Amino acid sequence: MFPRTALALATLLAASPLGAFAQTPPAADDDLVVTAARQPQRASAAVRPVQVITAEDIRAAGAGSLTELLRSLGGVETSTNGGLGQISGVFMRGANSDHTVVLIDGVRIGSATLGTAPLEAIPLALIERVELLPGASSSLYGADAIGGVIQIFTRTAQRSPGVDLSWTAGERGLARVAGSFAARLGQTELSLGATALRSDGYNVSDPSFWGYNPDRDGSRQLGLQARVVQHLDGGQQLGLQFLRSDSKVQYDATAVADDLSRDRTQTLAAHWSGPLLPGVEHTLRLARSWDDNHLAGSSTVFTDTTQDQLSWIGRHRVAGGTLSAGLEWSRQAVDSATAYARDSRSVRSGLLGWQAAYGALSVQADLRHDANSQYGGHSTGQLGLAWQASSALRLRGALGSAFKAPTFNQLYYSDNFGSNGNPALQPERSVNAELGADLSMGGVQWSATLFSNRIRQLINWVETVPGSFSYQPRNTARARIDGLVLGASGTLPTGTRVRASLTAQSPEDSDTGAQLQRRARQFAQLHLVQPLGDWSLGSDLGYSGARWDSVDESAGTRMGGYATVALFARWRVTPEWSLEGRVDNLTDRVYQQALGYVAPGRQAQLTLRWTPLF
């Protein structure tokens, strides 16, 4: 079924007026990205396509959360347990939500017990830019990058100098204030940002949910970001960066208690970079991240994760290319109300990379070995090639391997019902292949990518004795995910800026043929912005096919397909003041991204922004 569906969708898109707009291309030719090779390079030169969401994209779209931004502009699937601040997940290339590595300014974040990163807890007001690298990336970033990598960048004096203050008000008691300052003062770059948000929310669960509680589930959030970079003689620089977000989110776990989740996401990092020897550049980074979750109400438990990270990467230009070599060390530690047999683990890693261009042919090769104190060593690699067939057409291909480390819950968790972790678990493993083409034509860049991902030793919680309701995780499953991604970004002759993506995929359990949980076979996004003098008008159109919220397509777990429409506008009242408005889910469509949780209905917000000129 999948090849016919993919062919039909590709034919339909090619024949339509928007046929030139397919999966968001790497970015504008003059844009620098770092995620595809762990070093700065032109987006147009990246062997694997990197999708970029810029500061201007974020301001123009007016999205209310990072998850919403990734869904409308990142070309990925998302799921949310209701409204603002509720637990969210992202699915890249059809892989699991815990198959994505998330970084903030190069620092890995996430929970060592759940295996996921708290996207819902990262304040959008503190984000300047997002880069998404879909596909197997463990050879660059180590464990967990089966689906890809999302790297979030906070504001810098280089990209977004100046002052930005904003006040937002919206339905359901939404109120947000945010401010930032960034500037280069002599040899010192400084940036500061802060935000506060509150929302009364709505009842996120429906009556079918076992913990249904007909109350409002609101949220509160405070965020702070700071960065200082000191430039020294000889091209050296020293930097220190900090981000912290504290959230309080109401949720439903029982019909009687007022359940509350208190969360902290924090990063702290220092780096030294610059020339080490003639022709050799390097970066040394020391960092720590925190992911804390404390529950109150029907249960009073806590789970805190800290990750210490030390990395050194050197780059040497030789023989017309760049040779990279690096050493990394990381340590995860868990403090929890749940007793774990082990509460920490460490990883020592070494990596080598080669990038070069030989005429029209570009090459990227990477090798990495990770030695984990729990499950031993694991090696991964990738090879990517790109051929500039003409000034407008580029063909590319890549083959890579990846793996996912078992979480502390999967290894050591136990409860009062007889469910226990499994210390004998092995990492999930995958091999991903892709072929693609990028075409630049008439100011519009479009692309098509065919991908195939095979994942083995997937970890499932298996009932130990039928009818016992006691479970243990085991390496029992395999997955096959084949897909076609079409997308584009550009400006039409009318001045309309367009970004669109369409994905047709077959996310399946290889043994049963069942559709993978919470993933659709087709989904698409269309983002339009029309400048009109001091005004700009835009819309976000989204579509997702039917999904199942179970691993076996069991009865009652099917979630129907849906389409959503959002409208947004911006009016520059003066050179320094602007008004921005957005209406989400314009048609008030009722739909679910997670079974038992109701997605937000129609809601509007208005933002007043001050950006003084200097």
Buried (B, 14 or more C-beta within 10 A) or exposed (E): EBEEBBEEBBEEBBEEEBBBBBBBBBBBEEBEBBBBBBBEBBBBBBBBBBBBBBBEBBBBBBBBBBBBBBBBBBBBBBBBBBBBBBBBBBBBBBBBBBBBBBBBBBBBBBBBBBBBBBBBBBBBBBBBBBBBBBBBBBBBBBBBBBBBBBBBBBBBBEBBBBBBBBBBBBBBEBBBBBBBBBBBEEEEBBBBBBBBBBBBBBBBBBEEBEBBBEBBBBBBBBBBBBBBBBBEEEEEBBBEBBBBBBBBBBBBBBBEBBBBBBBBBBBBBEBBBBEBEEEBBBBBBBBBBBBBBBBBBBEEEBBBBBBBBBBBBBBBEEEEBBBBBBEBBBBBBBEBEBEBEEBBBBBBBBBBBBBBBEEEEBBBBBBBBBBBEBBEEBBBBBBBBBEBEEEEEBBBBBBBBBBBBBBBBBBBBBEEEEBBBBEEBBBBBBBBBBBBBBBBEEEBBBBBBBBBBBBBBBBBBEEBEEEEEEBBBBBEBBBBBBBBBBBBBBBBEEEBBBBBBBBBBBBBBBEEEBBBBBBBBBBBBBBBBBBEEEEBBBBBBBBBBEBBBBBEBEEEBBBEBBEBBBBBBBBBEEEEEBBBBBBBBBEEEEBBBBBBBBBBBBBBBBBBBBBEEE
